[in-house]
Amino acid sequence: MVKSVKNTRQPRVRRDRQEGAVLFIAMISLVVMILAAIALMRATGTAGTISGNMAFKEAATQAADTGVELAFAAMPNIISTSVESDIANQYFATQQPVDSKGMPTTIDWTKVACHDNSGNPSNATISCSDKSSYRVQYVIDRQCTGTLPIVNIVNQCVVQSLQADGSHKAGGVNFTGATKVFYRVTVRVLGPRDTSSLVQASLSF
């Protein structure tokens, strides 16, 4: 009698060869995410830098008002003592040549006195090398052309002729105002982070 023998061998399981495709895709995704994170950090940092620079620039432009006030306060003394002659690094008795941006080319800012931006129109100066605060500089040039002294204000200068103001009565005296000459004030403001701003204003006296 033949006995049957039970086959105890386990069926062979087919194992697919692992190609590593999933790992490769995961690595590519990780690199892309890292690059995106770096780009986002740089964009955020650049935006913050631009915002900061704009804030410093705006503050410097606002500080230029101090320069105009300083020039306005200095004008009475200039007119009474030196209107027909230059004052070094502060006042030009004639109109100065300008560049393509309208800024006088004869100003040597390294020699112009610096003032603080406290808003107090005084002649007190501060160090121009102090980069921790805003420093204000100004130069005035009279809007007149020709050889000094200026003898014909109306024809040689930019003037403001005031309107006649007098009695409306027939035959009444007609009073006219005196002609005012324009002075150009060029203000430079230096601030933290090497901020620099140039502003111009016109004054009439």
C-alpha positions as CSV (number, residue, x, y, z in Angstrom):
1,M,0.0,0.0,0.0
2,V,1.4,3.3,-1.1
3,K,1.1,6.2,1.4
4,S,0.6,9.7,0.1
5,V,3.2,12.2,1.2
6,K,1.9,15.7,2.1
7,N,3.8,18.5,0.4
8,T,4.9,20.8,3.1
9,R,6.8,23.3,0.8
10,Q,5.4,26.8,0.9
11,P,4.2,28.3,-2.4
12,R,6.8,30.7,-3.8
13,V,5.7,34.3,-3.4
14,R,6.7,36.6,-6.3
15,R,8.5,39.7,-5.1
16,D,8.7,42.6,-7.4
17,R,12.1,44.2,-7.7
18,Q,12.2,47.5,-5.9
19,E,13.3,50.3,-8.2
20,G,13.5,53.2,-5.6
21,A,11.2,55.5,-7.6
22,V,9.2,56.6,-4.6
23,L,12.4,57.6,-2.7
24,F,13.7,59.5,-5.7
25,I,10.4,61.4,-6.1
26,A,10.4,62.2,-2.3
27,M,13.9,63.6,-2.5
28,I,13.0,65.8,-5.5
29,S,9.9,67.1,-3.6
30,L,12.1,67.8,-0.5
31,V,14.6,69.8,-2.6
32,V,11.8,71.8,-4.2
33,M,10.3,72.6,-0.8
34,I,13.6,73.7,0.6
35,L,14.2,76.0,-2.4
36,A,10.7,77.5,-2.0
37,A,11.3,78.1,1.7
38,I,14.7,79.8,0.9
39,A,13.0,82.0,-1.8
40,L,10.2,82.9,0.6
41,M,12.7,83.9,3.3
42,R,14.7,86.0,0.9
43,A,11.5,87.7,-0.4
44,T,10.4,88.5,3.1
45,G,13.8,89.9,4.0
46,T,13.9,92.0,0.9
47,A,10.5,93.4,1.5
48,G,11.4,94.3,5.1
49,T,14.6,96.0,3.9
50,I,12.7,98.0,1.2
51,S,10.1,99.0,3.8
52,G,12.8,100.2,6.2
53,N,14.6,102.1,3.5
54,M,11.4,103.8,2.4
55,A,10.6,104.8,6.0
56,F,14.1,106.3,6.4
57,K,13.7,108.1,3.1
58,E,10.3,109.6,4.0
59,A,11.7,110.7,7.4
60,A,14.6,112.4,5.7
61,T,12.3,114.2,3.3
62,Q,10.2,115.4,6.2
63,A,13.3,116.6,8.0
64,A,14.0,118.9,5.0
65,D,11.4,121.3,6.4
66,T,13.9,122.2,9.1
67,G,16.4,123.3,6.4
68,V,13.8,125.5,4.8
69,E,13.0,127.1,8.2
70,L,16.7,127.6,8.8
71,A,17.1,129.3,5.5
72,F,14.1,131.5,6.1
73,A,15.5,132.5,9.5
74,A,18.9,133.4,7.9
75,M,17.5,135.5,5.1
76,P,17.0,138.8,7.0
77,N,20.6,138.9,8.0
78,I,21.8,137.9,4.6
79,I,19.7,140.6,2.9
80,S,20.9,143.3,5.3
81,T,24.6,142.4,5.3
82,S,25.6,140.4,2.2
83,V,22.8,140.3,-0.4
84,E,25.2,141.4,-3.2
85,S,28.1,139.0,-2.3
86,D,28.5,135.3,-1.7
87,I,28.7,133.7,1.7
88,A,30.9,130.6,1.5
89,N,28.9,127.4,1.6
90,Q,25.7,129.1,2.5
91,Y,24.6,131.8,0.0
92,F,25.1,132.6,-3.6
93,A,24.2,136.1,-4.8
94,T,23.4,134.9,-8.3
95,Q,21.6,131.9,-9.8
96,Q,23.8,128.8,-10.0
97,P,24.0,126.3,-12.8
98,V,22.1,123.1,-12.3
99,D,22.3,119.5,-13.4
100,S,19.6,117.5,-15.2
101,K,17.7,117.1,-11.9
102,G,17.7,120.9,-11.2
103,M,20.2,120.7,-8.4
104,P,23.0,123.4,-8.3
105,T,26.3,121.9,-9.4
106,T,28.5,124.4,-7.5
107,I,27.6,123.2,-4.0
108,D,30.3,121.4,-2.2
109,W,28.2,119.5,0.4
110,T,31.3,118.4,2.3
111,K,31.9,122.0,3.4
112,V,28.3,122.9,4.2
113,A,27.4,123.1,7.9
114,C,25.1,120.4,9.3
115,H,22.1,121.2,11.7
116,D,19.9,118.9,13.7
117,N,16.3,118.3,12.7
118,S,14.8,119.5,15.9
119,G,12.8,122.1,14.1
120,N,14.3,125.0,16.0
121,P,15.6,127.5,13.4
122,S,18.9,128.3,15.1
123,N,22.4,128.5,13.7
124,A,23.7,125.8,16.1
125,T,25.5,123.1,14.1
126,I,26.2,119.4,14.7
127,S,28.7,116.9,13.4
128,C,28.0,115.8,9.9
129,S,29.6,112.5,10.6
130,D,27.1,111.5,13.3
131,K,25.1,108.8,11.5
132,S,22.8,108.1,14.4
133,S,20.6,111.1,13.7
134,Y,19.3,113.2,10.8
135,R,21.6,116.1,9.7
136,V,20.2,119.0,7.7
137,Q,22.2,121.2,5.3
138,Y,21.0,124.1,3.2
139,V,22.3,126.5,0.6
140,I,20.6,129.5,-0.8
141,D,21.1,131.0,-4.3
142,R,19.4,134.2,-5.4
143,Q,17.5,133.9,-8.6
144,C,19.3,136.7,-10.4
145,T,21.7,136.6,-13.3
146,G,24.4,139.0,-14.5
147,T,27.4,140.7,-13.0
148,L,27.3,141.8,-9.3
149,P,26.0,144.1,-8.0
150,I,22.5,143.5,-9.6
151,V,21.3,146.9,-10.7
152,N,18.1,146.0,-12.4
153,I,16.1,143.7,-10.2
154,V,13.1,143.5,-12.4
155,N,15.0,142.5,-15.5
156,Q,17.8,140.4,-14.0
157,C,15.9,138.5,-11.3
158,V,13.0,136.2,-10.9
159,V,10.6,138.5,-9.1
160,Q,7.1,138.5,-7.6
161,S,5.3,141.7,-8.4
162,L,2.5,142.3,-5.9
163,Q,-0.9,143.3,-7.2
164,A,-1.9,146.9,-6.8
165,D,-4.0,147.5,-3.7
166,G,-5.5,150.9,-3.2
167,S,-8.7,152.9,-2.8
168,H,-11.6,152.1,-5.2
169,K,-12.7,155.7,-5.0
170,A,-12.5,157.6,-8.3
171,G,-9.3,159.6,-8.3
172,G,-8.0,157.8,-5.1
173,V,-4.4,157.0,-4.6
174,N,-3.3,153.6,-5.9
175,F,-0.8,151.8,-3.7
176,T,1.5,149.2,-5.1
177,G,3.6,146.7,-3.3
178,A,7.3,146.4,-3.6
179,T,8.8,143.8,-5.9
180,K,10.0,140.7,-4.1
181,V,13.0,138.6,-5.3
182,F,12.9,134.8,-5.3
183,Y,15.6,132.8,-3.6
184,R,16.1,129.1,-4.2
185,V,16.8,126.9,-1.1
186,T,18.4,123.6,-1.7
187,V,18.3,121.3,1.3
188,R,20.1,118.0,1.8
189,V,19.2,115.7,4.7
190,L,21.6,112.9,5.8
191,G,20.2,110.1,7.9
192,P,20.9,106.6,9.3
193,R,21.8,103.8,7.0
194,D,23.4,106.4,4.6
195,T,20.0,107.9,3.8
196,S,20.2,111.0,1.7
197,S,17.4,113.3,0.5
198,L,17.5,116.5,-1.6
199,V,14.6,119.0,-1.5
200,Q,14.2,122.4,-3.0
201,A,11.9,125.3,-2.0
202,S,11.5,128.9,-3.1
203,L,11.4,131.9,-0.8
204,S,10.5,135.5,-1.7
205,F,11.9,138.6,0.0
